[in-house]
């Protein structure tokens, strides 16, 4: 789909890249539902965009006795992509506000954030991760790794800035520089402290990590201690991602990003990192409270 003035070009009849590259709907879909019916609804939704209209997702969900989560997620991705390509300032918050149930699907929200960031970077290569950490502080520990570019990952893995940015003229000199050890190797070698943080209670979990409220035995303060979930702890790739996430997050300095205090081993010998523990409500609770207050105001006004 391409932009033509303020409307999408009807001459470009290919589906959105999200639909073409990511959508594989089967009868064994995660959230159930009729696959053939869902496929037809998505095709109709895409056709509406290709014709130059701005279809409403609600109109394509109407008629269901229960919400088809798979269909909602597919339509949200396609709608987000089409609106951004059409020059609209579409943002993930719009979909979360319209369908608060999305907040209960941690991975779904992260994938929507990734999709928005990737699409916006096609127009603005300098788009900063900090913006997303400010907008979604509850995901701030995961976003740096998920939204990092290949160059960001090269730098985080210890490749010198000179090696990444060198021109052809001085590349031969740069090639003589010794490579640094991979980030997870450097960090793993230094994480041998196991007694500083005492876990108090479980707090929350995300993709591969889980967070516990813990006590800092040295400074006598409460902290958030994040570690790899047990069923991922023996996976080398998960361990690598976890350590890389810790270092990238520690390098970011912003009021919307939770500061990291240190990296240690837990009682299982697995890496964990301590962060500031921030009391507050979850995004889902905040959205529910907003809608409840809004409904109460409408009732009073009616």
Beta strands, then each sheet from edge to edge (+ up, - down):
strand 1: 3-4
strand 2: 7-8
strand 3: 197-205
strand 4: 209-216
strand 5: 221-228
strand 6: 260-265
strand 7: 271-276
sheet 1: 1+ 2-
sheet 2: 3+ 4- 5+ 7- 6+
end
